């Protein structure tokens, strides 16, 4: 076992001014506190805190963090108390130990509420002092290194927890080496056969081709020397889990993967980074779409590097990262670069960024009154998505998750701008609000006085900040509208069981559902957080509508005002089960569109014409028409069999048009009358399984926007 003197020597190697006496005292206190305790492997328990402290010493952390590592389990697992730790080691260390203690029960649970609570605890603790998370990550790393001594079920649980929470968190904080090791250790437990298979293939590949890494590294060194660039080059094959993930994402076998090797070029200046990039691109062909410049646009955790992929020897793709020594320190240590010491002084690395700012911003805007599932969704959105960088018209850089929209951009500038958004321009061209922004684009937000967030924006927005602001605005400003809509939904729900939604009935339902008031109940129904069927069932469970009762076509859509008529748009042909919205149209009443209909872009600047609509709950009649586009082989009896399949699945063909005839195949449009989305999937799945059906897809035609679907 490593002794106190061994640990102090490791710390003193990078911090000669270390408080050796305090570390020695913590070593003694920890050893005494854990006396008589043992790990699953049979080793003395205190070997674990020592190992955690050594991991943090490798990252050149300060004395307080090293001592916290030695004591991190004392309050949780021994008779030591916060007061005792504070009296002996000071308030700072006591707070850190207490913070780690509060994270020890963090688990990935199938119960979302518990998982969300744990996420909240993690971020609240981290926002107070980031070193709490550093100790917890080191604690998890050592536990994963020694996981073999645990029961199989516990190994699987800890490995899944590591893969879902701790590895992504380490990556988000810039500690890529730790992320890779955590993923590989978890992969070893969760899929040992998959990992061993990749390792075996690597060995075979190396036997067939020789040491490819060494050959490519030699080629790069030659090109950089020729260009007069002094740099260190490191190459390696990617980790087994990284390769496995690529195989899953690209649905390719190992033999078809090309970019399984990575190289790092470490230069002495930023100018040399770009010079090295030029030399490499002159020698090897760059792969389009695989270039990223994180030097001019660094990640939020301070990461800076140039990424490119080139076609190397034998056409194999090779990933190359180019950065300076300072950038490399941050890339390797991540957040630890902000805390690390050298020669007794805090390291002054101008690229080191404290990610606590990011976490603090997240926790500030996630109020305690958010429901658990919403909090969990927002945390995952903030943590696990890559970023894109776009510009305001003034040239300011806005960082957003990949897949973000102009709505996210507007809220990233200011909540007031987001609320007032009515449209957007990207690179000077007007675009729909659901357009995905890309790196380097210039985005201009168009605002209007009196505009308020639309309910449909929640599905369009990607960032936690935008979704939170939209939900809050809708709750505050549209509560009356939700209550009105909820009252209508409940009225119809009660009428379906021949009852009346009286005030007394609604009060009784609210009480049965644990809701404080009738208005709160109606608000929840109107905002689709609970269903009208649930309200009816709270009072009349035996009368709740069964799925066997068909809903009449004229009562299928809810949300219209008295006297309003509606038609289903032919451009998108919405059917029950899809999110819908109404657009008021002179002479046609309300035209109902699917929420993802392209035609809705034409009405973005006319919010006063939009109406929130819902499909009535229950089983709908098979009178909702969609168009299927199919390609079938030109053989005898094929079309007849297709028509029979549709009929066998309780659907009716209302029209059929051939759009292309070839000697070996036909393309045709078939209009089919269905109940809902589920019915559509059943029919399409049955057709797709037929050997003579080459392709099948739902057909939508924006050019038919002026037409309306017939009503029956």
C-alpha positions as CSV (number, residue, x, y, z in Angstrom):
1,X,0.0,0.0,0.0
2,X,1.2,3.5,-0.8
3,X,2.4,5.3,2.3
4,X,1.8,8.8,3.5
5,X,5.4,9.7,2.5
6,X,4.9,8.2,-1.0
7,X,1.8,10.4,-1.6
8,X,3.5,13.5,-0.2
9,X,6.5,12.9,-2.5
10,X,4.2,12.8,-5.5
11,X,2.5,16.1,-4.5
12,X,5.8,17.7,-3.7
13,X,7.1,16.8,-7.2
14,X,4.8,19.5,-8.7
15,X,4.1,21.6,-5.6
16,X,7.2,22.1,-3.4
17,X,5.2,24.4,-1.1
18,X,2.6,21.7,-0.3
19,X,1.4,21.5,3.3
20,X,2.9,18.1,4.0
21,X,1.9,18.1,7.6
22,X,-1.8,18.5,6.8
23,X,-1.7,15.8,4.1
24,X,0.0,13.5,6.6
25,X,-2.6,14.3,9.2
26,X,-5.4,13.6,6.8
27,X,-3.7,10.3,5.9
28,X,-3.7,9.2,9.5
29,X,-7.3,10.4,10.1
30,X,-8.6,8.5,7.1
31,X,-6.7,5.4,8.0
32,X,-8.0,5.5,11.6
33,X,-11.6,6.2,10.4
34,X,-11.7,3.3,8.0
35,X,-9.9,0.9,10.4
36,X,-11.5,-2.6,10.1
37,X,-13.3,-1.8,6.8
38,X,-12.5,-3.8,3.7
39,X,-13.3,-3.6,0.0
40,X,-15.0,-6.5,-2.0
41,X,-11.5,-7.6,-3.1
42,X,-10.5,-8.1,0.6
43,X,-8.1,-5.2,0.6
44,X,-8.2,-2.6,3.4
45,X,-10.8,0.0,2.5
46,X,-8.4,2.9,2.9
47,X,-6.5,1.7,-0.2
48,X,-9.3,3.2,-2.2
49,X,-9.1,6.9,-0.9
50,X,-5.3,6.7,-1.3
51,X,-5.7,5.6,-4.9
52,X,-8.2,8.4,-5.6
53,X,-5.7,10.9,-4.1
54,X,-3.0,9.6,-6.4
55,X,-5.2,10.0,-9.5
56,X,-5.7,13.7,-8.5
57,X,-2.0,14.1,-7.8
58,X,-1.4,12.9,-11.3
59,X,-3.5,15.9,-12.4
60,X,-1.4,18.2,-10.2
61,X,-4.3,19.3,-8.0
62,X,-4.1,21.5,-5.0
63,X,-3.7,20.3,-1.3
64,X,-7.4,20.8,-0.5
65,X,-8.4,18.4,-3.3
66,X,-5.8,15.8,-2.3
67,X,-7.0,15.9,1.3
68,X,-10.6,15.7,0.2
69,X,-9.8,12.6,-1.7
70,X,-8.3,11.0,1.4
71,X,-11.4,11.9,3.5
72,X,-14.2,11.6,0.9
73,X,-15.8,8.6,2.4
74,X,-15.3,9.4,6.1
75,X,-18.6,11.3,6.7
76,X,-20.5,8.7,4.6
77,X,-19.0,5.4,5.9
78,X,-17.4,6.1,9.3
79,X,-18.2,7.7,12.6
80,X,-16.6,11.0,11.5
81,X,-18.9,14.1,11.3
82,X,-18.8,17.3,9.4
83,X,-18.0,19.2,12.6
84,X,-15.0,16.9,13.4
85,X,-13.6,17.3,9.8
86,X,-14.2,21.1,10.0
87,X,-12.5,21.4,13.3
88,X,-9.4,19.4,12.3
89,X,-9.0,20.4,8.6
90,X,-10.9,23.7,8.1
91,X,-14.2,24.7,6.6
92,X,-13.0,24.6,3.0
93,X,-12.1,20.9,3.2
94,X,-15.2,20.0,5.3
95,X,-17.4,21.6,2.6
96,X,-15.6,19.7,-0.1
97,X,-15.9,16.3,1.7
98,X,-19.6,17.1,2.4
99,X,-20.2,17.9,-1.3
100,X,-18.7,14.6,-2.3
101,X,-20.7,12.8,0.3
102,X,-23.9,14.2,-1.1
103,X,-23.1,12.8,-4.5
104,X,-22.3,9.2,-3.4
105,X,-25.9,8.0,-4.0
106,X,-26.0,9.3,-7.6
107,X,-27.3,6.4,-9.7
108,X,-28.9,5.9,-13.0
109,X,-32.3,4.6,-12.2
110,X,-35.1,3.4,-14.4
111,X,-37.3,5.7,-12.3
112,X,-36.9,9.1,-14.0
113,X,-37.8,11.2,-11.0
114,X,-34.9,9.8,-9.0
115,X,-32.5,10.2,-11.8
116,X,-33.6,13.8,-12.3
117,X,-33.2,14.5,-8.6
118,X,-29.7,13.1,-8.7
119,X,-28.8,15.2,-11.7
120,X,-30.1,18.3,-9.8
121,X,-28.0,17.4,-6.8
122,X,-24.9,16.9,-9.0
123,X,-25.2,20.3,-10.6
124,X,-26.1,22.2,-7.5
125,X,-23.1,20.7,-5.7
126,X,-20.8,21.3,-8.6
127,X,-21.9,25.0,-9.0
128,X,-20.6,25.6,-5.5
129,X,-17.2,24.1,-6.0
130,X,-16.0,22.3,-9.1
131,X,-13.5,20.2,-7.1
132,X,-16.3,18.2,-5.7
133,X,-16.9,16.7,-9.2
134,X,-13.2,16.2,-9.8
135,X,-13.0,14.1,-6.7
136,X,-16.1,12.2,-7.6
137,X,-14.8,11.5,-11.1
138,X,-11.5,10.2,-9.7
139,X,-13.5,8.1,-7.2
140,X,-15.5,6.5,-10.0
141,X,-12.4,5.9,-12.1
142,X,-10.7,3.9,-9.4
143,X,-13.9,2.0,-8.7
144,X,-14.1,1.1,-12.4
145,X,-10.5,0.0,-12.4
146,X,-11.2,-2.4,-9.6
147,X,-14.8,-3.4,-10.6
148,X,-14.0,-7.1,-11.1
149,X,-14.3,-7.8,-7.4
150,X,-18.0,-6.8,-7.4
151,X,-21.0,-9.0,-8.1
152,X,-22.0,-9.3,-11.7
153,X,-25.3,-7.4,-11.3
154,X,-23.5,-4.6,-9.4
155,X,-20.8,-4.4,-12.1
156,X,-23.5,-4.0,-14.8
157,X,-25.2,-1.3,-12.8
158,X,-22.1,0.7,-12.1
159,X,-20.9,0.3,-15.7
160,X,-24.2,1.6,-17.1
161,X,-24.1,4.5,-14.6
162,X,-20.6,5.3,-15.7
163,X,-21.4,5.2,-19.4
164,X,-24.5,7.4,-19.0
165,X,-23.4,10.0,-16.5
166,X,-19.7,10.0,-15.5
167,X,-18.0,9.5,-18.9
168,X,-20.0,12.2,-20.6
169,X,-19.5,14.5,-17.7
170,X,-15.7,14.0,-17.8
171,X,-15.8,14.7,-21.6
172,X,-17.9,17.8,-21.1
173,X,-15.4,19.1,-18.6
174,X,-12.6,18.6,-21.1
175,X,-10.9,15.5,-19.5
176,X,-11.0,13.4,-22.6
177,X,-8.5,10.9,-21.4
178,X,-10.7,10.2,-18.4
179,X,-13.8,9.9,-20.6
180,X,-12.1,7.4,-22.9
181,X,-10.8,5.3,-20.0
182,X,-14.2,5.3,-18.2
183,X,-16.0,4.3,-21.4
184,X,-13.5,1.5,-22.1
185,X,-13.8,0.2,-18.6
186,X,-17.6,0.3,-18.8
187,X,-17.5,-1.3,-22.3
188,X,-15.4,-4.1,-20.9
189,X,-18.2,-5.0,-18.5
190,X,-21.3,-4.3,-20.6
191,X,-20.1,-5.9,-23.8
192,X,-16.9,-7.9,-23.3
193,X,-17.4,-10.0,-26.4
194,X,-17.8,-6.8,-28.6
195,X,-14.6,-5.3,-27.0
196,X,-12.6,-8.5,-27.4
197,X,-13.8,-8.8,-31.0
198,X,-12.5,-5.4,-31.9
199,X,-9.1,-6.0,-30.1
200,X,-8.8,-9.3,-32.1
201,X,-9.5,-7.5,-35.4
202,X,-6.9,-4.9,-34.5
203,X,-4.3,-7.6,-33.9
204,X,-5.1,-9.2,-37.2
205,X,-5.0,-5.9,-39.0
206,X,-1.6,-5.1,-37.5
207,X,-0.3,-8.5,-38.5
208,X,-1.4,-8.0,-42.1
209,X,-0.4,-4.3,-42.6
210,X,2.4,-3.8,-40.0
211,X,2.6,-0.9,-37.7
212,X,0.5,1.6,-39.7
213,X,0.7,4.2,-36.9
214,X,4.5,4.3,-37.0
215,X,4.5,4.6,-40.8
216,X,2.0,7.4,-40.9
217,X,3.8,9.2,-38.0
218,X,7.1,9.0,-39.9
219,X,5.4,10.4,-43.0
220,X,4.1,13.3,-41.0
221,X,7.4,14.1,-39.4
222,X,9.0,14.1,-42.8
223,X,6.5,16.6,-44.2
224,X,6.7,19.0,-41.2
225,X,10.5,18.9,-41.2
226,X,10.4,19.7,-44.9
227,X,8.2,22.7,-44.1
228,X,10.5,23.9,-41.3
229,X,7.9,23.2,-38.6
230,X,9.1,21.9,-35.2
231,X,6.5,19.7,-33.7
232,X,5.9,16.6,-31.6
233,X,3.7,14.0,-33.3
234,X,1.8,11.2,-31.4
235,X,-0.3,8.6,-33.1
236,X,-2.5,5.8,-31.8
237,X,-5.3,3.5,-32.7
238,X,-8.7,4.6,-31.3
239,X,-10.1,3.0,-28.2
240,X,-12.3,-0.1,-28.7
241,X,-15.4,1.6,-27.4
242,X,-14.9,4.6,-29.8
243,X,-14.6,2.2,-32.7
244,X,-17.6,0.2,-31.5
245,X,-19.7,3.4,-31.3
246,X,-18.7,4.4,-34.9
247,X,-19.7,0.9,-36.1
248,X,-23.1,1.3,-34.5
249,X,-23.7,4.9,-35.7
250,X,-22.6,4.2,-39.3
251,X,-24.0,0.6,-39.3
252,X,-20.7,-0.6,-40.7
253,X,-18.5,-3.6,-40.0
254,X,-15.0,-3.2,-38.7
255,X,-13.5,-3.8,-42.2
256,X,-15.4,-0.9,-43.7
257,X,-14.3,1.6,-41.0
258,X,-11.5,3.8,-42.3
259,X,-10.9,6.4,-39.6
260,X,-9.6,4.2,-36.8
261,X,-6.3,6.0,-36.3
262,X,-5.8,9.4,-34.7
263,X,-2.7,11.7,-34.5
264,X,-1.9,14.7,-32.5
265,X,0.6,17.4,-33.7
266,X,1.9,19.6,-30.9
267,X,3.5,22.8,-32.0
268,X,5.0,25.8,-30.2
269,X,2.8,28.6,-31.6
270,X,-0.6,29.2,-33.0
271,X,0.9,30.2,-36.4
272,X,2.7,26.9,-36.5
273,X,-0.6,25.1,-36.1
274,X,-2.0,26.6,-39.3
275,X,1.3,26.1,-41.1
276,X,1.2,22.4,-40.0
277,X,-2.3,22.1,-41.3
278,X,-1.2,23.5,-44.7
279,X,1.7,21.0,-44.9
280,X,-0.5,18.1,-44.1
281,X,-3.2,19.1,-46.6
282,X,-0.6,19.6,-49.3
283,X,0.7,16.0,-48.8
284,X,-2.7,14.2,-48.2
285,X,-6.2,14.9,-49.5
286,X,-8.5,16.4,-47.0
287,X,-11.9,14.7,-46.4
288,X,-14.7,17.2,-47.1
289,X,-16.9,18.1,-44.1
290,X,-14.4,16.8,-41.5
291,X,-12.5,20.1,-40.8
292,X,-13.1,22.0,-37.5
293,X,-11.2,25.0,-36.2
294,X,-11.6,25.1,-32.4
295,X,-8.7,27.5,-32.1
296,X,-10.6,30.4,-33.6
297,X,-13.9,29.1,-32.1
298,X,-12.9,27.3,-28.8
299,X,-15.3,25.0,-26.9
300,X,-16.9,26.3,-23.8
301,X,-14.6,24.2,-21.6
302,X,-11.5,26.0,-23.1
303,X,-10.7,23.2,-25.6
304,X,-8.7,24.6,-28.6
305,X,-7.4,22.5,-31.5
306,X,-7.6,22.1,-35.2
307,X,-9.3,18.9,-36.3
308,X,-9.0,17.5,-39.9
309,X,-9.3,14.1,-41.5
310,X,-7.2,13.2,-44.5
311,X,-6.8,10.1,-46.7
312,X,-3.5,8.5,-45.6
313,X,-1.7,5.4,-46.7
314,X,-3.8,3.0,-48.9
315,X,-6.7,5.4,-48.8
316,X,-7.2,5.0,-45.0
317,X,-8.7,7.9,-43.3
318,X,-6.7,9.5,-40.5
319,X,-7.9,12.0,-38.0
320,X,-5.4,14.7,-37.1
321,X,-5.5,17.2,-34.2
322,X,-3.2,20.1,-34.2
323,X,-2.6,22.4,-31.2
324,X,0.1,24.2,-29.2
325,X,1.6,22.9,-25.9
326,X,-0.6,25.2,-23.8
327,X,-3.7,24.1,-25.7
328,X,-2.6,20.5,-25.3
329,X,-2.4,20.9,-21.5
330,X,-6.0,22.1,-21.4
331,X,-7.1,19.4,-23.8
332,X,-5.5,16.7,-21.6
333,X,-6.4,18.0,-18.2
334,X,-9.6,19.8,-19.0
335,X,-11.0,21.5,-15.9
336,X,-8.0,20.3,-13.9
337,X,-5.9,22.7,-15.8
338,X,-7.7,25.5,-14.0
339,X,-6.7,24.1,-10.6
340,X,-3.4,22.5,-11.2
341,X,-0.1,23.6,-9.6
342,X,3.5,23.6,-10.8
343,X,6.5,24.6,-8.8
344,X,4.3,25.5,-5.9
345,X,2.3,28.0,-7.9
346,X,-1.1,27.8,-9.6
347,X,-0.5,27.3,-13.3
348,X,-1.3,30.3,-15.4
349,X,-2.6,28.8,-18.6
350,X,-4.4,31.5,-20.6
351,X,-6.6,28.9,-22.2
352,X,-7.9,27.3,-19.0
353,X,-11.6,28.0,-18.5
354,X,-13.6,27.3,-15.4
355,X,-16.6,25.2,-16.5
356,X,-18.3,26.0,-13.2
357,X,-19.5,29.1,-15.0
358,X,-21.4,26.9,-17.5
359,X,-22.9,24.8,-14.7
360,X,-23.8,27.9,-12.7
361,X,-25.7,29.3,-15.7
362,X,-27.5,26.0,-16.0
363,X,-28.6,25.8,-12.4
364,X,-29.6,29.5,-12.3
365,X,-32.2,29.1,-15.0
366,X,-33.5,25.7,-13.7
367,X,-35.9,26.8,-11.0
368,X,-36.9,24.4,-8.3
369,X,-40.5,24.3,-9.4
370,X,-39.7,22.5,-12.7
371,X,-41.0,19.0,-12.9
372,X,-38.4,16.2,-12.8
373,X,-38.7,14.9,-16.3
374,X,-38.4,18.4,-17.7
375,X,-35.3,19.1,-15.6
376,X,-33.7,15.8,-16.8
377,X,-34.4,16.6,-20.4
378,X,-32.9,20.0,-20.1
379,X,-29.8,18.7,-18.4
380,X,-29.2,16.1,-21.0
381,X,-29.7,18.7,-23.8
382,X,-27.1,20.9,-22.2
383,X,-24.6,18.1,-21.4
384,X,-24.5,15.8,-24.3
385,X,-24.7,17.8,-27.5
386,X,-21.9,19.2,-29.6
387,X,-21.9,22.9,-30.3
388,X,-22.2,25.1,-33.4
389,X,-21.0,28.7,-33.6
390,X,-23.0,31.3,-35.4
391,X,-22.9,35.1,-35.6
392,X,-25.2,38.0,-34.8
393,X,-25.5,40.8,-37.5
394,X,-22.9,42.7,-35.4
395,X,-20.4,39.8,-35.5
396,X,-20.8,38.5,-32.0
397,X,-20.4,34.8,-31.6
398,X,-23.3,32.7,-30.2
399,X,-22.6,29.1,-29.1
400,X,-25.5,26.7,-29.5
401,X,-26.0,22.9,-29.4
402,X,-25.8,21.1,-32.8
403,X,-29.3,21.0,-34.3
404,X,-30.4,24.4,-32.7
405,X,-32.8,26.7,-34.5
406,X,-33.3,30.4,-34.8
407,X,-35.6,30.3,-31.8
408,X,-32.7,28.9,-29.7
409,X,-30.5,31.7,-31.2
410,X,-33.0,34.4,-30.2
411,X,-33.3,33.1,-26.6
412,X,-29.5,32.8,-26.4
413,X,-29.3,36.6,-27.0
414,X,-32.0,37.5,-24.5
415,X,-35.3,36.1,-23.3
416,X,-37.1,39.3,-24.4
417,X,-35.7,38.8,-28.0
418,X,-36.9,35.2,-27.9
419,X,-40.4,36.1,-26.8
420,X,-40.8,38.7,-29.5
421,X,-39.4,36.5,-32.4
422,X,-41.6,36.3,-35.5
423,X,-39.1,35.2,-38.0
424,X,-35.4,34.9,-38.9
425,X,-32.9,35.4,-41.6
426,X,-29.8,33.2,-42.1
427,X,-27.1,34.7,-44.2
428,X,-29.6,37.3,-45.4
429,X,-32.3,34.9,-46.5
430,X,-35.7,34.4,-44.8
431,X,-36.0,30.9,-43.3
432,X,-38.6,29.0,-41.3
433,X,-38.0,29.0,-37.5
434,X,-37.4,25.3,-37.5
435,X,-34.3,25.6,-39.7
436,X,-31.2,24.1,-38.2
437,X,-28.4,26.6,-37.9
438,X,-24.9,25.6,-39.0
439,X,-21.3,26.6,-38.1
440,X,-20.3,30.0,-39.4
441,X,-23.8,31.2,-40.4
442,X,-25.0,34.8,-39.6
443,X,-28.5,34.8,-38.0
444,X,-30.8,37.8,-37.8
445,X,-33.8,37.6,-35.5
446,X,-37.0,39.5,-36.7
447,X,-39.1,40.7,-33.8
448,X,-42.5,42.4,-33.4
449,X,-44.2,44.2,-30.6
450,X,-47.0,42.2,-29.0
451,X,-45.6,38.8,-30.1
452,X,-45.7,36.0,-27.5
453,X,-44.2,32.5,-27.6
454,X,-46.2,29.9,-29.4
455,X,-46.9,26.4,-28.0
456,X,-45.4,24.9,-31.2
457,X,-42.0,26.4,-30.4
458,X,-41.4,23.8,-27.6
459,X,-41.1,21.2,-30.3
460,X,-38.9,23.4,-32.5
461,X,-36.5,24.6,-29.7
462,X,-33.5,22.5,-28.8
463,X,-31.7,24.3,-26.0
464,X,-32.7,24.0,-22.4
465,X,-32.7,27.8,-22.0
466,X,-35.2,28.3,-24.8
467,X,-37.5,25.5,-23.8
468,X,-37.5,26.7,-20.2
469,X,-38.3,30.3,-21.2
470,X,-41.0,29.2,-23.6
471,X,-42.7,26.9,-21.0
472,X,-42.6,29.7,-18.4
473,X,-44.0,32.3,-20.8
474,X,-46.8,29.9,-21.9
475,X,-47.7,29.1,-18.3
476,X,-47.7,32.7,-17.2
477,X,-49.3,34.4,-20.2
478,X,-51.4,31.6,-21.7
479,X,-52.9,30.2,-18.5
480,X,-56.3,31.6,-19.3
481,X,-56.2,30.1,-22.8
482,X,-55.1,26.7,-21.4
483,X,-57.9,26.9,-18.9
484,X,-60.4,27.7,-21.6
485,X,-59.2,24.8,-23.8
486,X,-59.1,22.5,-20.9
487,X,-62.7,23.3,-20.0
488,X,-63.7,22.4,-23.6
489,X,-61.7,19.2,-23.5
490,X,-63.2,18.2,-20.2
491,X,-66.7,19.1,-21.3
492,X,-66.4,16.9,-24.4
493,X,-64.9,14.1,-22.3
494,X,-67.8,14.1,-19.8
495,X,-70.4,14.3,-22.7
496,X,-68.9,11.1,-24.1
497,X,-70.0,9.3,-21.0
498,X,-73.4,11.2,-20.8
499,X,-72.3,13.3,-17.8
500,X,-71.9,17.0,-17.2
501,X,-68.7,18.7,-16.2
502,X,-70.2,20.7,-13.3
503,X,-68.1,22.7,-11.0
504,X,-68.7,20.2,-8.2
505,X,-67.6,17.3,-10.5
506,X,-64.4,19.2,-11.5
507,X,-63.7,20.0,-7.8
508,X,-64.1,16.3,-7.0
509,X,-61.8,15.2,-9.9
510,X,-59.2,17.8,-8.9
511,X,-59.2,16.5,-5.3
512,X,-59.0,12.9,-6.5
513,X,-56.0,13.7,-8.7
514,X,-54.2,15.7,-5.9
515,X,-54.5,19.0,-7.8
516,X,-55.1,22.1,-5.7
517,X,-57.9,23.9,-7.7
518,X,-60.2,23.5,-10.7
519,X,-58.3,26.1,-12.6
520,X,-55.1,24.2,-12.1
521,X,-56.8,21.0,-13.3
522,X,-58.1,22.7,-16.4
523,X,-54.7,24.3,-17.0
524,X,-53.0,20.9,-17.0
525,X,-55.6,19.5,-19.3
526,X,-55.3,22.4,-21.7
527,X,-51.5,22.2,-21.8
528,X,-51.7,18.4,-22.5
529,X,-50.0,17.5,-19.2
530,X,-53.0,15.3,-18.2
531,X,-55.8,14.0,-20.4
532,X,-59.6,14.6,-20.1
533,X,-60.0,10.9,-19.9
534,X,-57.9,10.9,-16.7
535,X,-60.3,13.5,-15.3
536,X,-63.4,11.5,-16.2
537,X,-61.8,8.3,-14.9
538,X,-61.1,10.0,-11.5
539,X,-64.9,10.2,-10.9
540,X,-66.4,7.6,-13.2
541,X,-63.7,4.9,-13.8
542,X,-66.3,2.4,-15.0
543,X,-67.5,4.9,-17.6
544,X,-64.2,6.0,-19.1
545,X,-64.2,5.8,-22.9
546,X,-63.0,2.5,-24.2
547,X,-60.9,2.2,-27.3
548,X,-63.7,0.3,-28.9
549,X,-66.0,3.3,-29.2
550,X,-65.4,5.2,-32.5
551,X,-65.3,9.0,-32.5
552,X,-67.4,10.7,-35.1
553,X,-65.5,12.5,-37.8
554,X,-67.3,15.8,-37.0
555,X,-66.1,15.6,-33.4
556,X,-62.6,14.5,-34.1
557,X,-60.9,17.9,-33.6
558,X,-61.0,19.9,-30.3
559,X,-60.1,23.5,-29.8
560,X,-62.4,25.4,-32.2
561,X,-64.7,28.2,-31.1
562,X,-68.4,27.9,-31.4
563,X,-69.5,28.2,-35.0
564,X,-66.1,27.6,-36.5
565,X,-65.8,25.1,-39.2
566,X,-62.6,23.2,-40.1
567,X,-61.1,21.3,-43.0
568,X,-58.0,19.0,-43.2
569,X,-55.2,20.4,-45.3
570,X,-54.4,18.3,-48.4
571,X,-50.7,19.4,-48.4
572,X,-49.9,17.4,-45.2
573,X,-53.0,15.3,-44.7
574,X,-53.0,15.2,-40.9
575,X,-54.4,12.2,-39.1
576,X,-55.1,11.4,-35.4
577,X,-52.0,10.8,-33.4
578,X,-50.1,13.7,-35.0
579,X,-49.6,17.1,-33.5
580,X,-51.8,19.6,-35.3
581,X,-52.4,23.3,-35.5
582,X,-55.2,25.4,-37.1
583,X,-54.8,28.3,-39.5
584,X,-57.8,30.5,-39.9
585,X,-58.6,31.0,-43.6
586,X,-61.2,33.4,-45.1
587,X,-64.0,31.4,-46.7
588,X,-62.6,28.0,-45.4
589,X,-62.9,28.4,-41.7
590,X,-60.0,26.8,-39.9
591,X,-57.6,24.7,-42.0
592,X,-55.9,21.9,-39.9
593,X,-52.2,21.2,-40.6
594,X,-49.7,18.7,-39.2
595,X,-47.2,20.6,-37.0
596,X,-44.4,19.7,-39.3
597,X,-46.1,20.8,-42.5
598,X,-43.8,22.9,-44.8
599,X,-46.7,25.2,-45.7
600,X,-46.8,26.6,-42.1
601,X,-43.7,28.6,-42.9
602,X,-45.9,30.9,-45.0
603,X,-47.8,31.9,-41.9
604,X,-44.9,32.5,-39.5
605,X,-45.4,36.3,-39.6
606,X,-49.2,35.9,-38.9
607,X,-49.3,34.5,-35.4
608,X,-52.9,35.8,-34.9
609,X,-54.1,33.2,-37.4
610,X,-52.7,30.2,-35.5
611,X,-55.0,28.1,-33.2
612,X,-53.9,25.3,-30.9
613,X,-55.9,22.2,-31.8
614,X,-56.0,18.6,-30.4
615,X,-57.4,15.3,-31.7
616,X,-60.2,13.9,-29.6
617,X,-59.1,11.0,-27.4
618,X,-60.3,7.5,-28.3
619,X,-60.7,5.4,-31.4
620,X,-61.3,7.3,-34.6
621,X,-63.2,6.1,-37.6
622,X,-61.2,5.0,-40.6
623,X,-62.1,8.1,-42.6
624,X,-58.8,10.0,-42.5
625,X,-57.0,10.0,-45.8
626,X,-53.3,9.9,-46.4
627,X,-51.3,9.3,-49.7
628,X,-48.7,6.5,-50.0
629,X,-46.1,6.6,-52.7
630,X,-45.0,3.1,-53.7
631,X,-42.6,1.4,-56.1
632,X,-43.7,-2.1,-57.0
633,X,-42.3,-4.7,-59.4
634,X,-44.2,-5.1,-62.7
635,X,-45.4,-8.6,-62.3
636,X,-48.7,-10.3,-62.7
637,X,-51.0,-10.1,-59.7
638,X,-48.7,-7.8,-57.6
639,X,-51.1,-4.8,-57.6
640,X,-54.0,-7.0,-56.7
641,X,-52.1,-8.5,-53.8
642,X,-51.1,-4.9,-52.6
643,X,-54.8,-3.9,-52.6
644,X,-55.7,-7.1,-50.8
645,X,-53.1,-6.4,-48.1
646,X,-54.5,-2.9,-47.5
647,X,-58.0,-4.3,-47.2
648,X,-56.9,-7.1,-44.8
649,X,-55.5,-4.4,-42.5
650,X,-58.9,-2.7,-42.2
651,X,-58.0,0.2,-44.6
652,X,-59.9,1.4,-47.7
653,X,-58.4,2.6,-51.0
654,X,-60.1,5.8,-52.1
655,X,-57.9,6.6,-55.1
656,X,-55.0,5.2,-57.1
657,X,-52.8,7.0,-59.6
658,X,-49.8,5.7,-61.6
659,X,-47.0,8.3,-61.8
660,X,-44.4,6.2,-63.6
661,X,-44.5,3.0,-65.7
662,X,-41.4,1.1,-66.6
663,X,-40.9,-2.4,-68.0
664,X,-39.7,-3.7,-64.6
665,X,-41.5,-1.5,-62.1
666,X,-44.4,0.8,-61.4
667,X,-44.5,4.0,-59.2
668,X,-48.0,4.9,-58.0
669,X,-49.8,7.1,-55.4
670,X,-52.5,5.3,-53.4
671,X,-54.9,7.3,-51.2
672,X,-55.8,5.2,-48.1
673,X,-58.4,5.9,-45.5
674,X,-57.1,5.2,-41.9
675,X,-58.0,5.6,-38.3
676,X,-54.8,7.2,-37.0
677,X,-51.0,7.1,-37.0
678,X,-50.8,3.7,-35.5
679,X,-53.1,2.3,-38.2
680,X,-50.9,3.9,-40.8
681,X,-47.8,2.2,-39.4
682,X,-49.6,-1.1,-39.4
683,X,-50.5,-0.8,-43.1
684,X,-47.2,0.5,-44.2
685,X,-45.3,-2.2,-42.3
686,X,-47.5,-4.9,-43.9
687,X,-46.8,-3.5,-47.4
688,X,-43.1,-3.0,-46.8
689,X,-42.8,-6.7,-45.9
690,X,-44.1,-7.7,-49.3
691,X,-41.2,-8.9,-51.5
692,X,-42.6,-7.1,-54.5
693,X,-42.7,-3.7,-52.8
694,X,-39.3,-2.0,-53.5
695,X,-40.1,1.3,-51.7
696,X,-42.9,2.8,-49.7
697,X,-43.2,6.3,-48.1
698,X,-45.9,8.7,-47.0
699,X,-46.4,11.3,-49.8
700,X,-47.0,15.0,-48.9
701,X,-47.4,17.7,-51.5
702,X,-47.0,21.4,-50.5
703,X,-48.4,22.4,-53.9
704,X,-51.8,21.1,-52.7
705,X,-52.0,23.7,-49.9
706,X,-54.9,25.4,-51.4
707,X,-57.0,22.2,-51.4
708,X,-58.9,20.7,-48.5
709,X,-59.6,17.1,-47.7
710,X,-63.2,16.0,-48.2
711,X,-65.2,15.5,-45.1
712,X,-67.3,12.4,-44.5
